[in-house]
């Protein structure tokens, strides 16, 4: 604003001088005298006032212009500083955007990893459930004695008979039938069977384990007096539906009581796949 006032004053003086030269060709002294006479005739106090004001304006201009330059320099420095700050802020924002992208990628990776772990846990849980179910299906075992109560003899008979062990201690999987005395294999696998045979008073005690109508192993004892006792066992490879049972020999006799001397037991050692059974 100060510079504008100074420029206007300079332009006004220049226009006045040029106009006088065009009008009368006056020199500088004449111009000064004319200005002085004109000022004296018309309004001497105002002339002095204008000169004072002009002098003040010149001083004002002389003092104002350096201030403008200083202000411009200061403003330029401020703008330069702000540009530097803006560049730093831009770099910071760019860096933060990169960090945010990295964090987003990390979060996404962690989320995917968690989803994968959840799926693995879910599959593992399902696998455990299936394994438990499969293991439950493979839990096959039984054990039984001849007499449910009291004591007494079995036999002798004129033909072989299938013994029905009615006093059932264990029948996991319900593969043993206490009414018929027959064990039916629910799974292909290796099974362990065992019998215990007991008699008294000199009559032979003999019984055998049969598989599908064929004798496999026997327990036999003969003695002139007192107690007779024998046992035997066998591991059999059975397929689904194979049957195992115990038969008392013709002319033989057993003795049993609440002490459960005569027993028949069996259990699944482990299941077998088809190819394993064929190889055996």
C-alpha positions in Angstrom: 0.0 0.0 0.0 2.9 2.3 0.8 4.5 1.6 -2.5 1.3 2.4 -4.3 1.0 5.9 -2.7 4.6 6.7 -3.7 4.0 5.6 -7.3 0.9 7.8 -7.5 2.8 10.9 -6.2 5.6 10.4 -8.8 3.1 10.0 -11.6 1.2 13.1 -10.6 4.4 15.2 -10.6 5.5 13.8 -13.9 2.1 14.5 -15.6 2.2 18.1 -14.2 5.6 18.9 -15.6 4.8 17.4 -19.0 1.6 19.4 -19.2 3.3 22.7 -18.5 6.0 22.0 -21.1 3.4 21.3 -23.7 1.3 24.4 -22.9 4.0 27.0 -22.7 7.4 25.6 -23.1 8.3 26.7 -19.6 11.6 25.9 -18.1 12.1 24.5 -14.6 12.5 27.9 -12.9 9.5 29.3 -14.6 7.5 26.2 -13.7 8.6 26.6 -10.1 7.8 30.3 -10.1 4.4 29.7 -11.7 3.7 27.0 -9.2 4.7 29.3 -6.4 2.7 32.3 -7.7 -0.3 30.1 -8.4 -0.1 28.6 -5.0 0.3 32.1 -3.4 -2.6 33.6 -5.2 -5.1 30.9 -4.8 -4.4 29.4 -1.4 -1.1 30.0 0.2 -1.9 28.0 3.4 -3.0 25.0 1.4 0.2 25.1 -0.7 2.3 24.9 2.4 0.1 22.2 3.7 0.4 20.3 0.4 4.2 20.7 0.4 4.3 19.4 4.0 2.1 16.5 3.1 4.2 15.8 0.0 7.4 15.9 2.1 5.7 13.6 4.6 4.6 11.3 1.8 8.2 11.2 0.4 9.5 10.4 3.8 6.8 7.8 4.1 7.7 6.3 0.8 11.4 6.3 1.6 10.6 4.5 4.9 7.9 2.2 3.5 9.7 0.7 0.5 12.5 -1.0 2.5 9.8 -2.3 4.8 8.0 -3.9 1.8 11.1 -5.5 0.6 11.8 -6.9 4.1 8.2 -8.1 4.3 8.5 -9.7 0.9 11.8 -11.4 1.9 10.2 -12.6 5.1 7.1 -13.8 3.3 9.3 -15.6 0.7 11.2 -17.2 3.5 8.0 -18.2 5.2 6.6 -19.7 1.9 9.8 -21.6 1.4 9.7 -22.9 4.9 6.1 -23.9 4.4 6.9 -25.7 1.2 9.6 -27.6 3.0 7.1 -28.5 5.7 4.6 -29.6 3.1 7.2 -31.8 1.5 8.0 -33.3 4.9 4.3 -33.9 5.6 3.8 -35.4 2.1 6.8 -37.7 2.7 5.3 -38.6 6.2 1.9 -39.3 4.7 3.4 -41.4 2.0 5.4 -43.3 4.6 2.2 -43.8 6.8 0.3 -45.0 3.7 3.1 -47.6 3.1 3.0 -48.6 6.8 -0.8 -48.9 6.5 -0.5 -51.1 3.4 2.0 -53.3 5.2 -0.2 -53.5 8.3 -3.2 -54.3 6.1 -1.2 -57.1 4.3 -0.1 -58.4 7.7 -3.6 -58.4 9.1 -4.9 -60.2 6.0 -2.1 -62.8 6.3 -2.9 -63.3 10.0 -6.6 -63.6 9.2 -5.9 -66.1 6.5 -3.6 -68.1 8.8 -6.3 -68.0 11.6 -8.9 -69.2 9.1 -6.6 -72.0 8.1 -5.9 -73.0 11.7 -9.7 -72.9 12.4 -10.3 -75.2 9.5 -7.5 -77.5 10.6 -8.9 -77.6 14.1 -12.4 -78.2 12.7 -11.1 -81.0 10.5 -9.1 -82.4 13.5 -12.2 -82.3 15.6 -14.2 -84.1 13.0 -11.4 -86.6 12.6 -11.3 -87.2 16.3 -15.0 -87.7 16.4 -14.8 -90.2 13.5 -11.8 -91.9 15.2 -13.7 -92.2 18.4 -16.7 -93.6 16.6 -14.4 -96.0 14.7 -12.7 -97.0 17.9 -16.1 -97.6 19.5 -16.9 -99.8 16.6 -13.7 -101.7 17.2 -14.3 -102.2 20.9 -15.2 -105.8 20.9 -14.7 -108.1 23.9 -16.7 -110.6 26.0 -16.2 -113.0 28.9 -18.7 -115.4 30.4 -19.1 -118.4 32.7 -21.3 -121.5 32.4 -23.6 -121.0 35.4 -25.6 -117.9 36.4 -26.2 -119.3 39.9 -25.7 -122.4 42.1 -23.4 -125.2 41.2 -23.6 -128.6 39.3 -22.4 -130.8 36.5 -22.8 -130.5 32.7 -22.8 -133.9 31.0 -22.0 -136.4 30.1 -23.9 -136.5 26.8 -24.0 -139.0 24.0 -23.1 -136.4 21.4 -21.1 -133.1 21.3 -23.1 -130.1 22.4 -22.5 -126.4 22.1 -22.0 -124.9 25.6 -24.0 -121.8 26.4 -22.0 -119.6 28.8 -24.9 -117.7 30.4 -23.2 -115.8 33.2 -21.9 -112.9 31.1 -19.3 -110.6 32.7 -18.5 -108.5 29.7 -20.0 -108.2 26.2 -18.7 -105.0 24.6 -20.0 -104.8 21.1 -22.7 -107.5 21.8 -20.9 -109.9 19.5 -21.5 -112.8 21.9 -24.9 -114.4 22.2 -25.5 -115.9 25.7 -28.5 -117.8 24.5 -26.8 -119.7 21.7 -23.2 -119.5 23.1 -22.0 -118.3 19.7 -19.7 -115.3 19.0 -20.2 -113.7 15.6 -17.4 -111.4 14.3 -18.7 -107.9 13.5 -15.3 -106.8 11.9 -12.6 -108.4 10.0 -9.6 -108.8 12.2 -7.4 -110.8 14.6 -9.3 -112.1 17.6 -8.0 -113.8 20.8 -10.2 -116.6 22.3 -9.6 -118.6 25.5 -11.4 -121.4 27.4 -11.0 -122.8 30.8 -12.3 -126.4 31.5 -12.8 -127.9 35.0 -14.2 -131.2 36.2 -14.4 -133.4 39.3 -14.4 -137.0 40.5 -12.6 -138.9 37.8 -14.7 -138.2 34.8 -12.7 -136.7 31.9 -13.3 -133.0 31.2 -12.8 -132.0 27.5 -14.1 -129.1 25.4 -12.9 -127.5 22.1 -13.1 -124.1 20.4 -14.7 -124.2 17.0 -14.6 -121.8 14.1 -17.3 -122.1 11.5 -17.9 -125.8 12.4 -14.2 -126.7 12.5 -12.4 -127.7 15.7 -9.5 -125.4 16.4 -8.0 -126.0 19.9 -9.1 -128.1 22.9 -8.8 -128.2 26.7 -8.6 -131.7 28.1 -7.9 -133.3 31.4 -8.4 -136.8 32.8 -7.7 -137.9 36.3 -8.8 -140.8 38.5 -10.0 -138.5 41.3 -10.3 -135.0 42.7 -10.3 -131.9 40.5 -9.6 -131.8 36.7 -8.6 -128.5 35.1 -7.2 -127.4 31.7 -7.2 -124.4 29.5 -6.3 -123.3 26.0 -6.4 -120.3 23.8 -5.9 -119.2 20.2 -5.7 -116.1 17.9 -8.0 -116.4 14.9 -8.3 -114.3 11.8 -12.0 -113.7 11.3 -14.0 -112.1 8.6 -17.4 -110.4 9.2 -19.9 -113.1 10.0 -17.5 -115.8 11.1 -18.7 -117.7 14.2 -16.7 -119.1 17.1 -18.1 -121.3 20.0 -17.2 -124.0 22.4 -18.4 -127.7 22.3 -18.3 -130.3 25.0 -17.0 -133.7 23.9 -19.3 -136.7 23.9 -19.1 -138.6 27.2 -17.3 -135.8 29.0 -18.5 -133.8 32.0 -17.8 -130.4 33.5 -18.4 -129.0 37.0 -19.1 -125.4 37.7 -20.3 -123.3 40.7 -20.4 -119.7 41.8 -16.6 -119.8 41.6 -17.0 -119.8 37.8 -14.5 -122.5 36.9 -15.5 -122.9 33.3 -15.2 -119.7 31.2 -15.2 -118.6 27.6 -13.7 -115.3 26.6 -12.5 -113.4 23.5 -11.7 -109.9 22.2 -10.6 -108.1 19.1 -6.8 -107.6 19.0 -6.9 -105.3 15.9 -9.0 -104.9 12.8 -7.5 -105.9 9.4 -7.9 -104.5 5.9 -8.9 -106.8 3.1 -5.4 -107.0 1.6 -3.8 -107.8 5.0 -6.2 -110.6 5.5 -5.5 -112.0 2.0 -1.7 -111.8 2.6 -2.2 -113.9 5.7 
